[in-house]
Amino acid sequence: CSDCPEMVVVPAGNFDMGSNTHDEEKPIHHVTIARPFAIGKTEVTQGQWKSIMGNNPSYFLNCGDLCPVEQVSWNDVKDFIQKLNAKTGKQYRLPSEAEWEYACKIGGPQGYCGSDNIEDVAWYGAYSSPKGNSKKSTNPVATKLPNVLGLYDMSGNVWEWVEDSYYDNYNDENQNAPTDGFFTITLWRRI
């Protein structure tokens, strides 16, 4: 499938999930990813979305086919995955929050996915910061440096969907935040 997302294999391993910087990421806790998985090398592009779905819901249409698709709900993404699976005969899915963060952090602790310098790896601040490096739209994927696995745009450009729940923090045992990298209840998580 020439217009399907290119995937990168992420090896099994352990990592410390979370951060002491933001309350919703506290406390740092150890997570085991027991088996390898594959994750998209880039965000799903407008061109890939159009190829699978036949439409382009993006607000930033002028950015082009190499820009990430945006303005898609979690349910829209689930429909995309279902059609992608039917087209390819493979079983794509969204990563869990733990899998996504592990793929971001692999290679060691850094401030952003792949670097301590945000300018190296991320488009940011189009609307939220006058110090940002982004124009007033999204930007083509894979134009900043990748992380150690060759994954692009894990920090910045657009928000990304994951399969499982958002947790206010990891202190509350009743929230059942997983330590094994698997899913819990399906809700939205801003990454």
C-alpha positions in Angstrom: 0.0 0.0 0.0 2.1 2.9 -1.3 -0.1 5.5 0.4 -0.4 3.8 3.7 1.4 5.0 6.8 5.0 3.8 7.1 5.6 2.0 10.3 8.6 1.7 12.6 9.1 -1.3 15.0 9.5 -0.3 18.6 11.3 -3.0 20.7 10.0 -4.3 24.0 11.4 -2.7 27.1 10.9 -0.7 30.3 10.8 3.0 31.0 9.8 5.6 33.5 6.5 7.1 32.4 5.4 10.6 33.4 7.1 13.7 34.5 7.6 15.7 37.7 7.1 18.9 35.7 3.3 18.9 35.3 0.8 17.7 37.9 -1.1 15.6 35.4 2.1 13.6 34.7 3.0 12.9 38.3 4.3 10.7 39.8 6.8 9.1 37.5 6.1 5.4 37.5 7.8 2.3 35.9 6.0 0.7 32.9 6.9 -2.5 31.1 6.2 -2.8 27.3 6.3 -6.6 27.1 6.3 -7.0 23.4 7.4 -5.1 20.3 4.9 -3.0 18.4 4.9 -0.8 15.3 4.0 2.9 15.3 3.6 5.4 12.4 6.9 7.0 11.3 5.0 10.3 11.0 1.6 11.6 11.8 -1.1 10.5 9.3 -0.9 13.0 6.4 -3.7 14.7 4.6 -2.8 12.7 1.5 -2.9 9.4 3.3 -6.3 10.3 4.9 -7.7 11.3 1.5 -6.5 8.0 0.0 -8.2 5.9 2.6 -11.3 8.0 3.5 -12.0 9.9 0.2 -12.2 13.3 1.9 -10.0 15.8 3.8 -11.5 17.3 6.9 -8.4 19.4 7.6 -8.7 23.1 8.3 -5.3 23.8 6.9 -6.0 22.4 3.3 -3.4 24.8 1.8 -0.6 23.1 3.7 -0.9 20.1 1.3 -0.8 16.3 1.2 2.4 16.1 3.2 0.9 17.9 6.2 -0.7 16.1 9.0 -4.5 15.6 8.9 -6.3 17.5 11.6 -9.8 18.3 12.7 -10.5 14.6 13.2 -12.2 13.1 16.2 -11.2 9.9 17.9 -14.2 8.2 16.2 -13.0 9.6 12.8 -9.6 8.0 13.5 -11.2 4.7 14.5 -13.1 4.7 11.1 -9.9 5.5 9.3 -8.2 2.5 11.0 -11.1 0.2 10.2 -10.9 1.2 6.5 -7.1 0.9 6.5 -7.3 -2.6 8.0 -9.9 -3.6 5.3 -7.7 -2.2 2.5 -4.4 -3.8 3.7 -5.6 -7.0 5.5 -3.4 -5.9 8.4 -4.5 -5.0 12.0 -3.6 -1.3 12.7 -4.7 0.3 15.9 -4.0 3.4 18.0 -1.1 3.0 20.5 -1.8 3.1 24.2 -0.7 6.2 26.0 2.2 4.2 27.5 3.2 2.8 24.1 3.2 6.3 22.6 5.3 7.8 25.5 7.7 4.9 25.4 8.2 5.4 21.6 8.8 9.1 22.3 11.2 8.6 25.2 13.2 5.6 23.9 16.9 6.5 23.9 16.8 8.3 27.2 15.2 11.2 29.0 14.9 14.4 27.0 12.7 17.4 27.2 11.0 16.6 23.9 10.7 13.5 21.8 14.3 13.2 20.4 16.0 16.3 21.9 16.3 18.7 24.7 16.0 21.5 22.1 12.5 22.0 20.9 13.6 23.8 17.8 15.3 20.6 16.6 12.3 18.3 16.7 9.1 20.3 16.9 6.9 22.8 15.1 5.1 24.7 17.9 3.4 27.9 19.0 1.4 28.9 15.9 -1.3 30.3 18.1 -0.2 29.8 21.7 3.2 31.4 21.7 4.8 34.5 20.0 8.1 32.6 20.4 7.0 29.6 18.4 8.6 28.5 15.1 5.5 27.5 13.3 3.6 29.6 10.7 -0.1 30.0 11.3 -0.9 26.4 10.2 0.4 22.9 10.4 3.7 22.0 8.8 4.8 19.2 6.5 5.7 16.0 8.4 9.3 14.8 8.8 10.8 18.3 8.3 12.3 18.4 11.8 14.8 15.8 13.2 13.5 12.4 14.2 14.0 10.7 17.6 16.4 7.8 17.9 13.9 5.3 16.4 13.4 7.5 13.3 9.9 8.8 14.5 9.1 12.3 13.4 6.9 15.1 14.9 6.1 13.3 18.2 6.5 16.7 19.8 4.6 19.5 18.2 2.8 20.1 14.9 -0.6 18.5 15.9 -2.1 16.7 18.9 -2.3 13.0 18.6 -4.9 10.4 19.6 -4.2 7.3 21.7 -6.4 4.4 22.5 -6.8 4.6 26.2 -7.9 6.9 29.0 -6.7 10.3 30.2 -5.6 10.4 33.8 -5.7 13.5 35.9 -2.6 12.1 37.5 -1.0 8.8 38.4 -1.4 9.2 42.2 -5.0 7.9 42.5 -5.0 4.1 42.6 -8.7 4.2 41.6 -7.7 5.5 38.2 -6.1 2.2 37.4 -3.3 3.7 35.3 -1.7 0.6 33.6 1.9 -0.3 34.4 2.1 -2.9 31.5 1.6 -0.6 28.5 -1.9 -1.9 27.7 -5.2 -0.2 27.4 -7.9 0.8 29.9 -11.1 2.7 29.2 -11.2 4.6 25.9 -11.2 8.3 26.2 -9.1 11.3 24.8 -5.5 12.1 25.8 -3.7 15.2 24.7 -0.1 14.4 24.0 
